[in-house]
């Protein structure tokens, strides 16, 4: 199991290190127990977090409402819960723990 995420039944829990003001929104590397994600938005009144949720909804093929920000709306350190993801980006293990590319 990767240190930046774990499964609670069919919900993926991700620990994120947000990097706002990026040129484009993209996955970064694993830093400690967090997955770095570069976000192409300013960190003003939670706008970067909203943009991050929109990005992750597309990457995991879920509705934005399936993503809960547990903590960190106004902080670079975040925890998100993604209910029943339909797709996993490379490096995020399925519940069975089958491999990781990060």
Beta strands, then each sheet from edge to edge (+ up, - down):
strand 1: 5-8
strand 2: 11-19
strand 3: 26-31
strand 4: 34-38
strand 5: 67-71
strand 6: 77-83
sheet 1: 1+ 2- 4- 3+
sheet 2: 1+ 2- 6+ 5-
end
